[in-house]
Amino acid sequence: MRLILFFDLPMETDKNRLEYTRFRKYLIKNGFIMMQKSVYTKLVMNNVTSLAIKENIAMNLPSEGIVELLEITENQFSRIEYLVGKKQGGYLDSCDRIVEI
């Protein structure tokens, strides 16, 4: 399965920027990979892992803004169509681990 996290956080004050940075670093530290500027994805093995990740995210949410989480199958994720641009390279995402190529 794949978790796709979308967020739109305010950047108007120093506090907003600090929370944005903290949240983004939290995602990266916990294995999320950036698909687009405010869209991150993570490969999960099963529903138990997915639930644990969702609970951890809920405990680390910024105080303002919008954060959305979508869970899809790996088959659905593999059918993404790139209408403009190309798939970003640099990382191979597998069930075993994330390997930089």
N, C-alpha and C positions, 0 to 999 in steps of 0.2 A: 504494500500500500504506500501511498504517497500523501504527505501533508503539504498543503500549499498555504502559506500565510501571507496575507495582504495587510498592509498597514498604511495609514495616512495620519501622520502626527504633526502637530503644529510646530513651527520653528520660529516663533515670534519673540520669545524671551530667552534669556540665558538658561532658565530652568527647563524650558521646552527642549532646547538643544541638548542639554545634559541628559534629559530623559530619553531623547531619541538615540543619542550615542550609547547610553547604557543598554537600552533595549536591543539595538542592533548588535552590540558586542555580545549580549546574552545569546541571541540567536546563533551567531557564528560559533561561539564557544560550545554550544550544544548541538552542533552538526548540521545546521541549516546552511544551504547554499543559495546565494543570490541568483535569481533568474532575471530580474529587472530591479530597478532602483528600490522599490518598496514591495517586492514580491520575492519571498524566500521559500525554498522547498526542502523537505527532508524525507528520506526513504525510511520507512518503518517496517518491522518484520511482522507484527501482528496487532490485534486489537488491544491487548494488554499494554504493549509498549506505546501505542497511540494514545491511550487513555492517560498514561503516566506523563507523557509529553504535554498533553493538553492541560493537565493539572499544574504542571510546572510553569507553563506559559501564563496561566491564569494568576499565578502568584507573582509574576514578574512583569505585569502589564504597566504601561505608563498611565499617569493619572488622567491624561486628556488624549483626544484623538480617536481614531477608529482602527480596530484590529479585527480581522476576519480570518477564519481558518476553514479550509476545505479539505476533506479527506476523499481521495479517489483511488481507484485501483491502479496498479502499475501498467496494466493494459490500456486503460483510459489515458494515462499520462503519456504513454508512448505514441499516441495518436495526435499529439500536438502538431498543428500545421503552422509553419512559419510563413506568414503572408508577405512580410517585408523583413529583410535581414536574414541572418543565418544563425544556427544554433551556436551558442558560445562554447568555445573549446577550453581546454586547460584542465578539466577535471573529468575523471571517469567515475561515475556514481554506480556502485554495485551493492549488493546485499552484504558482501564481506566487509568492505571498508571503502573509504574515499581515497583514491589514489591520484596524486597529481601526475599528469602526463606531459 
